[in-house]
């Protein structure tokens, strides 16, 4: 009896444990569902998935479809609610169960509950398989309830008491049921227009012409590790602002599941064996552990992490004034460094880690705006939005997350002097035209 593999944020064949689980049943019906909830408005009036990430997702799905077809499979792409689409496909194709990558954040978990109920109602079963994190949740050297609330403590425990599992190779064959053929994606332009958005316009100032898909992820890893060997200087250059190679730029592919954290870590280990092992090779894995940490914090605290006070009993009563918030969004504040970063975000869907910390601090501490508005805008705009990492970083800066210090406020003028001493970055983004119909 065939299984459905429901692709979610795991748009790859390589190191995909949930897909491997489905293949144990023989034939697999790969499905991706365009859930309208992901393109609905949130409480702050922002479309949850903006044009940049939507385009990246389209490209990733096209690449996934090609890779499946090369292995004898197909990819069904349906618009609708997963709890309605998946049971209907199970009945149509005689499937016994649904496999999918496990998620850990509230909205995603609620969809899982709805899918389980609907699938069981037609006599099927669901298998949620871990595949998001560097360290497998079962390999935590402590109970989830005892997860340290300070990252350094967590990191030390993980490095001492756990090992990263080896990535799984991509399957040679993904046989789909006889007669099943791939679906075409809806027109990207038409889809965006239906949701009140325009097609993204490429900007020559972008750090990279990001292309979605596992093939592009592998190409980026090859370039950064093996062709340019920039991994060897990652720690020295990671706070850069201009250019393709000041950092790895893996985050959009990680967030969309085009590559796994385990695969990256495995390639780091190979680089250390064959080229060089130094502070930079360690530091890239260090950043992957940070990504894991926010995911495990979300697992520990659930919806609490997304509330105004988040992990702290008290927090300043910050406001939701729309005029200064809109000025921040559009890069029209009194701070040139903040403006440059926000203009880069609005035109490209990307911003450096250094920039993100500064613009978040400015919104929360200088403008006195509720961090949740900033997190909502980032969710809309970022190519690499991930709910745990996005929220984890925002509450960290806002002083209601996993920071032992009570007030992580950045002096943005000083930061500009340190990281953009000649004003190169601010000049690059000093003028812009708002090309997008952003809501």
N, C-alpha and C positions, 0 to 999 in steps of 0.2 A: 504493500500500500504506500503510495507516494506521500511525502511530507511537503508542506509549504515552508519555505524559509522566507520570513518577512524581514527584508532588509530595512534597517532603521538608520542609525548613525554608524554603519559598518559597511560602507560601500566599497568593498574589496573582496577578493578571493583569498589572498595571502593572509595567513594567521587569522583565520576567522573561525573560532571554535564553534559558534552556533551553526554555521553552514556545515562544518564537519559533522556535527550532531545530526543534522538533517540527512546527510549523505549516508548515514548508517542504515537508513530505511530504503536505500536504493534510489529510486527516482525522486527528483526534487522539483518543486514548482517555485521558482524564485519570484517574489512579489515585492514591489515598492508601492506604497500607498501615499498619495498626495492628500494628506489630512488637512481639511480646510481650517482646522483650529490653528495650524502653524502659520497661516496667513491671515488670521483674524487680528483685530485690534486688542491691545491689552488695556488695563485700567487707566493708563496715562494717554491713551489715544494713538499709540504707535503700532503699526503693523509689525507683528512679531518677527517675521522673516522678511528682511528688506531685499531690494533688487540685487545687491552684490552677492549675497549668500544664495539667493534663488538662482542666479546665473551659475554660480559655482556648483550648486547642487545639480542643475541640468547637465552641465558638462561631466560631472561625476557619474551620473546615471547613464549617459551616453557611453562613457568609457566602460562602465560595468557591464552594460548590455553587450558590447563588443567582446569583452573578455569571456562572458558566459557563452556567447555564440561560438567562440573559438574552441570551446570545450564541449560542444554538443548540447548546450542548454539554451534557455531563453529567459527573458525578463518581462514579466507582466507589470505594467504601470497603470494604476487605477486611481481615479479621483474619488474621494469619499471618506467616510469614517472607517477606520480599521476594524472596529467591532461589527460593522455591517459587511464590508468588502471581504474580509477573510473567511467568515463562515460560509458566505455564498460561494466562494471559490472552492472551499473544501467539499461542498455538496456537488458542485459541477464536475470536479475532477476526481472525486472519490478519495480525498486525502484524509489521513488519520490524525495528523497533529500539525501544529504550528511550532516552528523553532524561531527564536529571535534573540538578538543580543539583549542582555539585561540592562535596564536603566535604573537610576537610583534617585532621581529628583521628582518632586511631587506631581507635576503635570504628567510626566511620562509614566509614573507608577499608576496614576488614575486611569490612563488609557490601557495599561496592562490589565488592570482589574476588569475593565469593561470588555476587553478582548477575551479574557479567560471565561467570563460569564457567558458570552455569546458563543464561543467555540465549544464549551462543554454542553451548551443547549442543543447542539447538533451532533453530540456524541463524540466529539474530538477532545484532544488534550493539547496543552501548551508546555513548551520547555524553554525557560529563560536561561541563557547561557552567558556566563561572564566573559567579556572580551574588551572592555573599555580601558582597563587600567594597566599600568606597568606591572605592579604586584597583584597577583590574584587575591581577591578578598579572603579566600580560605587560608592564605599563607600569612595573614597578619599575625605577628608574634604577640598579640594581645587581643582580648575580646573587644568587639567594636565599641561597646559601652565604655571601655577604658582607654579609648583613643586619646592620646595627649592633646590638650588644647593649644599647645605651642609647637610650631612646625619643627624646630630643631630637635626637640625631644622625640618626635615621631621619626624624623629622618635617621637619627642615631639608632633607634630601635630597629628600624627596617634594615639598615645597612648591616647591623650586627646579627639580626635574628631571622632574616628572610632572604630568599634567592628569587631572582627574576626567572620565570619559566622560559624555556626556549620557544621561539615562535614556530607555528605550524606552517609547513609549506602549502602553497596553493594546490588545490586538487587538480589532477590531470584531466578529469572528466567531471562534468556536472550534468548528468543525464536528466532531461525533463520528460514528462509524459508524452507519448506519441501524439503528434498533431498539434502540439502547443508551439506557437510562434511568438516572438517578441512583439510587444506593443511599441508604438511610437510615442514619444513625449508630446504633450500639447505644445503648441507654439509658445515659446518663452515670452515674446512680446505680447501676445494675446493674453497669456496667463497674468502677466504683470499688470496689464491695463485693466483686467477684470478686478484686480485688487487695488486699483487706484495708484499704480506706480508706473514709471517710465523705464525703458531700457537703460542700463548703466552706460555711461560714455567713458571710453578709455582715456586716461590722463597720462601723458608722457612723463609726468613727475613721479608716478607711482614707483615704489621700491622694486616691484616685480609685476610682470603681466600674469598674475595668478591664473592658473588653468586648473579646473577641477579634474579629479579622477586619480585612480591608483597609478596609472602610467605616468602622469605628471609628478606624482609624489615620489615615485622611484627615480625619475629623472632628476628631481631636485636633490634627493639624497645623494645620488651619484655625483652630481656637480659639487655639492658642498663638502662631502667627505673625500671623494676619490679624485675628482678632476682638479679642483682648486685647492684641496686640503685645508680649507678654511676652518674646519673643525679644530685644527691644532692651535688656533688663536682665538677661539670663540670667547673665552672669558675676557680677553683684552678688548674685544671689539663689540661685545653684545649690547652695550649701551649707546650704540650709534643711532643716527637718525636718518641718514641719507644713503641710498644705494642698496643693492640686492644682497650683499654678502656680509654686512656687519653682524647679522645673526642668521640662524638656520632658516627661519621663516616656515618651519614645518607646521605651525599651528593650524592653518586652515585645513590642511589635509588630515591632521589628527582629529580636529573637531568634527569633520564629516566622515571620519572613519575610512579614509582612502589609504591610510597607512596606520599600523599599530605602534604603540609605544614600545612594545616588546621587540618589534622588528628594528626600530631605531636603536634601541639599547644593544641589540645583537650586533648591529653594524658598528656601533661605537667600540664594542669589545674587539671586533675584528680589526678595526683601525688601530687600536692600542697594540694588538699583536703584530700587525704588519707594518705600521708606520711609526706611531709615537703614542706614548701614554703620558699625559701631563695634567695640569690643573684644568685646562680647557675641556679635555675629553671627560673628566670627572664632572665638570660643571654642567655639561649638557644633560647628563643623566640626573644631576641634582635638580635641574629644572623640570624634568619629567616626574621626579618624586614630588615636587610642589604640586604639579597637576594631579597626581594621585591623591595628595593630601586633601585638596578641596573636594574631591569626589568622596573620600571616606568621611570627611566632615559632614557632607550632605547626607550620607547614609546614617551617620550617628544622630544628627539633629533633625532631619526631615524638614517639614515645612517651616519650622522655627528659623532656620537659616535665612529664609526669604522675607521674614517680617522686619518691621522697622527697627526694633531693638536687637534683632538677630540673636547673637550668643551672649549679650551682656544684659544685666538686669535693668540698666538705665542707659539712656542715650539722649543727647540734646534734642530738643523739639524743633527740628529744622523744618523749613517751610517748603511750599510748592509753588512759589511765585513764578508765573509763566514768562513774564517779560525778561528777567535775567536768565532764566533757563533757556529760552529761545535764542538769546544773544550768545550764550555759551555753545549751544548746538551749532550755530551758524558761524562761529569764529568771529564774534563782534564784541568781545569783552575788552576790558582795559589792559589786558595782558597779551603782549605780542606772541610770546612763546606758546601760551595756551591756544591762542587763535590759530597759529600755524598748525598745531597738532589737530585741532578740530576741523580745519579745512582739509587736511590730508584725509581724515576719516570720511568726511562727507563726499570727497571726490574719488576715493579709492576703496573704501571699506576696510582699510587697514591703518594701524597706528603702532608705533614701537612700544615696547614695554615701558621704557622711560617716559614716553609721552603719556601713556595711559595713567601712570601714577600721578603725574603732574596735573592733568586735566581733571582727574577725579578729586584730588586734594583741593584744587581751586573751586570746583563746584560745591563741595561739601563745606570746606572750612573758610573759604573767602566769600563765597556767595551765600552760604547758609542754606543750601538746597538739600532736600531729602535725597539720600544716596540712591533710593529706588528709582527716581526719575532718570538719573544718569545710567543706571544699570539697564533700564528699559530702552534707552536710546542706543546703548551699545548693542543690546540684543538685536535691535532693528538693523543697525549699520554694519556690524562686524562680520567679515568673512569667516572668522574663526570663533564665533560665539559658541560657548559651551555653558550651560546653565550653572554648573557647579563652579567652574573656574571664574566666570564672569562675576557671579554673586560673591564668591569667596574673596576675590580681589577687592571688590567694592566695599564689603563690610570691613575688610582689613584696613583700608585707607580711612574709612569713616569712623574707626575706633570702636566698632561693635562686633568685630570678628576675632580672628586668631592672632592678635598682636598683643604682646604683654605690655606694650607702652600705651598709655591712655590717649595719646593724641599724635597721630602720624600726619602732621601737617607739613607740606613741602613749601619751601621758599622758592617759588617759581622763577623769580628773578635770578637768584643764586644758581638754580638748576640750569637756566639758560646760559649763564656765564660758564658753567662747568662743562656742559655737553654741547653747546653751540656757540663757542667763544667768538667765532668770526661772523656769526649771524647767517651762516650759509643756509641752514635749514629754514630759518624765519624768512629769509629773502626768497627762497624757493616757493614758499607757500604764502607770500605776502599779499597776493591778489588771487582771486578766484571768482568763478561764476557758478552759482548754484545750479548745476545741470539736472539735478534730480527733483522730482516731485515728491518730497519727503514729508511724511505724515507723522 
